Amino acid sequence: MSYELNVAHLYGDLMNTYGDVGNILALNYYAKQMDVTLNVKVVSLEEDFTSAAYDLAFFGGGQDFEQTIVSQDIQTKKAELTKFIESGGPLLAICGGFQLLGHYYIGADGEKLPGIGALDHYTLAQDHNRFIGNIVIKNQETGETYHGFENHQGLTYLGKDERPLGNVVSGKGNNGEDGTEGAIYKNVYCSYFHGPILTRNGDIAKHLLIAALQRKYPDVDFSKQEALPIPATF
Amino acid sequence: MSFRSGVATFAGKSSYWFLHTFLHGGSSLPGKITLKLDPNILRTLGAKYDVVVITGTNGKTLTTALTVSVLHEKFPTILTNPTGSNMEQGIVTTFLNAKNPKTGRPLAVLEVDEANVIKVTQYIEPKAFVFTNIFRDQMDRYGEIYTTYQKILDGVALAPKATIIANGDSPIFHSKELPNPIEYYGFDDQPDTDMKAKPNTDGVLCPNCEHILHYHSLTYSNQGKYFCPNCGFSRPELTYRLTKLGAQTPTSSKFEIDGHPFKIQVGGTYNIYNALAAYAVGRFMGVEPEQISNAFNANQQVFGRQEVIDVDGKRVTIILVKNPVGLDQVLHMIGTDTQPFSLVGLLNANYADGIDTSWIWDGDFEQLADRDIPTVITGGERYKDITFRLKVAGIPDDRHIVEPNLEKVVDEIKKVTTDHVYVLATYTAMLQMRKILADKGYVKEGLGI
């Protein structure tokens, strides 16, 4: 049989910098190989996000101006997004999306802008500096190495319930100090990686898809999907 | 001219002569020397000219070339800067090289980098500005579209009487109240519908109330007859209207502006915008539509970016790609080809290409999947990225040749089954490819643009 997953592309019309849409394309690419059809819907300003309606969510990075608008609007989706995350909904959040899942971030003009606090991190801003360049990290639990390109002014500090997506092998990471990059909380994966992250690190795409399948079809054996080989693309 | 300006001008002109005579180059160094001796030199050099400044992220070079052609129909002497010399030093050099006009007040049509507009307007009050468009640059040189526009406006603020001739289809050019007279150009060839831009589009927030803009008609990216269903903000009245879009091929476009028929020897909707901008400047300066048509017909060499190279009988078209909107437009343009073709994608990530290759995922390569392209070749220093991009876009493995080495790419090109091959390449990949083709004797020089 074949499977279907409903994917929310959160603010896909506003949060779409640096090829982040490639993550949706990569999810589709691997989903097809797993016999899974993705129904992707952009959920944007003044539109409802209902936790029960989606099996997977993606939240990309945005320009400063767009992100301030999203920071306001996302408060109306806070309860349902938190419910989705707490109930094990798989979500990938990049850059601005990563920041907005946390408590707050400092905007381009130094103003403090709210996130939804679903995850326990917060984000400060560097003074007229950005971390720009190739980055490599290693996830200590899986032993997987991830490749990306970081480009961010934000300095993110993880809370106690979060594990990093990986430890920095080369590059800067969340804040250039503590050696962490990104965050994992339940089935939520966060990162500053562009590249885009799922096109260079198919393993993460696979983790997300498997988590979504197991959550939606709890009685099905997905060992065949789990065995899908992910050749290196980078 | 003051004594200081005189000395500075002499030094600059001498250095230009020296560089060109003995070193065959140097378009910014003479300007640099002159600026060191007299930082205010542009005031002296530019005072004699009526200046048109052309700026924006995409299309500056061709719009400038076309505008010069159009204005030549009426004005005998026009000064312009060579491709790429669009920053302060290059502009000073341009004025230094100018021969003193015999009669009348000459025109200068200058392509000016967005952040350098202020460096011109500090010294010169232009007669007109042309705003082509503002798209996000993958290199993140100046950052966001709003920051880029503000840089332009900082320069325009010093010339409040200059007429702005702007792309009316781009919402950002209607976002700020300005004291200048403004004329807009745009596409007005479609009946009204109600749609949104596709999700992965930049700059779709209403500048007035921050809701998502809708469109009565769209050309590409966020350009079109926009309106805000929430607050009523909408595209301004157009002074110059593209009234009919005719046949488009990769090497030609037919269209009507204000009811007058035109043809240009280059494909791509983005080039119609460039022609529309040149038409608008021409009309603003009193050039008649028939003269503009002559100019468009007579100037095929300004479209030199799409040179066709003969490689042992294969017609090879190398096209520079550098940012998502440009890439999308090139993909759309080659999609209008009625003949079969093969495709080569060459990706590098040196500084001049942009060190982040993520932007290739913003380009809609998926539109090629339906074309049944017999052979696709991917190569360059970042061949892995472009290879996976095309794999995800649906190019089947049995038609896809992966070849990092550009010399071998040339060998593969000779073997394809089609007569025509499009090579899309980033800047340094294009230079490397041209050098190889030059070394093998297929092109005369290493540099084509």
Chai-1 contact restraints between the chains, C-beta under 6 A:
chainA,res_idxA,chainB,res_idxB,connection_type,confidence,min_distance_angstrom,max_distance_angstrom,comment,restraint_id
A,G12,B,P199,contact,1.0,0.0,6.0,A-B,restraint_1
A,D13,B,P199,contact,1.0,0.0,6.0,A-B,restraint_2
A,D13,B,V204,contact,1.0,0.0,6.0,A-B,restraint_3
A,N16,B,N200,contact,1.0,0.0,6.0,A-B,restraint_4
A,Y18,B,S358,contact,1.0,0.0,6.0,A-B,restraint_5
A,G19,B,S358,contact,1.0,0.0,6.0,A-B,restraint_6
A,G19,B,W359,contact,1.0,0.0,6.0,A-B,restraint_7
A,G19,B,W361,contact,1.0,0.0,6.0,A-B,restraint_8
A,G19,B,D362,contact,1.0,0.0,6.0,A-B,restraint_9
A,V21,B,N200,contact,1.0,0.0,6.0,A-B,restraint_10
A,G22,B,W361,contact,1.0,0.0,6.0,A-B,restraint_11
A,L25,B,V392,contact,1.0,0.0,6.0,A-B,restraint_12
A,Y29,B,V392,contact,1.0,0.0,6.0,A-B,restraint_13
A,V42,B,P199,contact,1.0,0.0,6.0,A-B,restraint_14
A,L45,B,I212,contact,1.0,0.0,6.0,A-B,restraint_15
A,Q63,B,E144,contact,1.0,0.0,6.0,A-B,restraint_16
A,F65,B,Y146,contact,1.0,0.0,6.0,A-B,restraint_17
A,I69,B,E210,contact,1.0,0.0,6.0,A-B,restraint_18
A,F149,B,D356,contact,1.0,0.0,6.0,A-B,restraint_19
A,H194,B,S358,contact,1.0,0.0,6.0,A-B,restraint_20
A,G195,B,S358,contact,1.0,0.0,6.0,A-B,restraint_21
A,P196,B,S358,contact,1.0,0.0,6.0,A-B,restraint_22
A,P196,B,W361,contact,1.0,0.0,6.0,A-B,restraint_23
A,T199,B,F388,contact,1.0,0.0,6.0,A-B,restraint_24
A,T233,B,F388,contact,1.0,0.0,6.0,A-B,restraint_25
A,F234,B,K384,contact,1.0,0.0,6.0,A-B,restraint_26
